[in-house]
Amino acid sequence: MKRVVGQALSVEALIVENLSAGYPKLPLAITDVSFSLRRGERAALIGPNGAGKSTLLKALVGLIPHHGGCISLHGHDCSTSHTLLGYVPQQESIDWNFPVTVQDVVMMGRTRKIGWLRWAGRKDRDIVAQALERVGMMAFRNRQIGQLSGGQKRRVFIARALAQETDVLLLDEPFNGVDVTAQEEIMETLNKLRDEDITVLLATHDLNLASSQFDKLLILNQRLIACGSPAEVFTPENLHEAYGGRMSVLRHRNHEDYILVVD
């Protein structure tokens, strides 16, 4: 039985109800997942390897089929709205040697708006420039994408998602393989976007970051174990249920933070 803590206090940006999804010819990776995110809310999606975090994000944007449940964006059914979700995939799946510039990558976010085999117009170029400005990457617009640092690459792909004219972003493990400086750059970008009421769902393995920098936590392991504020969700019981014997949870005697030790 999943535990959903708290009630929405404002208009929901994203609502997921009883979602089950997986790859063809394989057992379902996630089952009966339900949660909602308010406009401007920033949520972290945590769980062990193989928990279904990437599957959930891909199902939300229609990259893999969902076999039950429904998804709605601002009250619209996913059959017409899921393409409006901005998706930033794991960086390991990207060929950084491909000869495209930063500006080219962000323009790819306009493909559905422009249509296939059509040229980008003035409006499209303006939106790309605005997206690059919003993530602080305009000065690098003519740089080949592979020449950027890890944090810069992540910000470019956030800009590509923003170029879709979306206000709901899904980020899959953006902190993997980056140093502390790059992580700070990404968080600074997300802080700016929160000021614009951009809703963010971000999958991460960094439990300390998830519990301290996000409005809401979702703990997933094939099903949703808990969803709510970090103070209510980040408990030994929920973490043990998600991670099992691979994790010990110790409470520091001087404060309420948890020290997590992977067995």
FENFEN-V738807 format. One record per backbone hydrogen bond with DSSP energy under -0.5 kcal/mol. CO is the residue of the C=O (numbers start at 1). NH is the residue of the N-H. E is the energy in kcal/mol with one decimal. If there is no record, write none. Layout:
BEGIN
{{CO/NH/E} {CO/NH/E}}
END
This chain:
BEGIN
{{2/4/-0.6} {3/5/-0.6} {3/227/-1.9} {11/39/-1.5} {13/74/-2.5} {14/37/-2.5} {15/72/-2.5} {16/35/-2.0} {17/70/-2.1} {19/33/-2.4} {20/67/-2.3} {20/68/-1.0} {21/29/-1.6} {21/30/-2.0} {23/26/-1.7} {30/21/-1.9} {32/34/-0.5} {33/19/-2.7} {35/16/-3.1} {37/13/-2.7} {37/14/-1.8} {38/41/-2.1} {41/43/-0.5} {41/200/-2.4} {42/215/-2.0} {42/216/-1.6} {43/202/-2.6} {44/46/-0.6} {44/218/-2.6} {45/204/-2.2} {46/220/-2.9} {48/51/-1.7} {51/222/-3.0} {52/56/-2.5} {53/57/-2.0} {54/58/-2.6} {55/59/-2.5} {56/60/-2.1} {57/61/-1.4} {58/63/-2.5} {58/64/-0.9} {59/62/-0.9} {65/22/-1.1} {68/20/-1.8} {70/17/-2.7} {71/78/-2.0} {72/15/-2.5} {72/74/-0.5} {73/76/-1.9} {76/73/-2.0} {77/80/-1.8} {77/81/-1.3} {78/82/-2.1} {81/84/-2.1} {82/85/-1.4} {86/170/-3.3} {87/89/-0.6} {88/172/-2.6} {90/93/-1.2} {91/94/-1.7} {94/96/-1.0} {95/98/-1.2} {98/100/-2.4} {100/145/-2.2} {101/105/-2.2} {102/106/-2.1} {103/107/-2.0} {104/108/-1.2} {105/108/-0.6} {106/109/-1.5} {107/110/-2.2} {108/111/-1.5} {110/114/-2.9} {111/115/-3.1} {115/118/-1.0} {121/125/-2.2} {122/126/-2.4} {123/127/-2.3} {124/128/-2.2} {125/129/-2.2} {126/130/-2.4} {127/131/-2.3} {128/132/-2.2} {129/133/-2.1} {130/134/-2.2} {131/135/-1.1} {132/137/-2.9} {132/138/-0.6} {133/136/-1.2} {137/140/-1.4} {138/141/-1.6} {140/143/-2.0} {141/103/-2.6} {143/102/-2.0} {144/147/-2.2} {145/148/-1.4} {149/153/-2.4} {150/154/-1.9} {151/155/-1.9} {152/156/-2.1} {153/157/-1.9} {154/158/-1.7} {155/159/-2.2} {156/160/-2.1} {157/161/-1.8} {158/162/-2.4} {159/163/-1.9} {161/164/-1.4} {162/165/-2.2} {167/199/-2.9} {168/86/-2.8} {169/201/-2.5} {170/88/-3.0} {171/173/-0.8} {171/203/-2.9} {173/176/-1.2} {175/178/-1.5} {179/183/-2.3} {180/184/-2.3} {181/185/-2.0} {182/186/-2.3} {183/187/-2.5} {184/188/-2.3} {185/189/-2.0} {186/190/-2.4} {187/191/-2.3} {188/192/-1.9} {189/193/-2.0} {190/194/-1.9} {191/195/-1.3} {192/196/-0.5} {193/196/-0.9} {193/198/-2.2} {194/197/-1.8} {197/40/-0.6} {199/169/-3.2} {200/43/-3.2} {201/171/-2.4} {202/45/-3.1} {203/173/-1.4} {205/207/-1.3} {206/210/-2.4} {207/211/-2.2} {208/212/-1.0} {209/212/-0.6} {209/213/-2.3} {210/214/-0.6} {216/44/-2.4} {217/228/-1.8} {218/46/-2.8} {218/220/-0.6} {219/225/-2.7} {219/226/-1.1} {221/223/-0.9} {222/31/-2.9} {223/221/-2.4} {223/225/-0.7} {225/3/-1.5} {226/219/-2.6} {227/5/-3.7} {228/217/-3.2} {229/232/-0.8} {229/233/-2.5} {230/234/-2.5} {233/235/-2.3} {235/239/-2.4} {236/240/-2.6} {237/241/-1.9} {238/242/-1.7} {239/243/-3.1} {240/244/-2.3} {243/246/-1.5} {244/247/-1.2} {246/263/-2.0} {248/250/-0.5} {248/261/-2.1} {250/252/-0.5} {250/259/-2.5} {252/255/-0.9} {257/252/-1.5} {258/260/-0.6} {259/250/-2.0} {261/248/-2.6} {261/263/-0.5}}
END
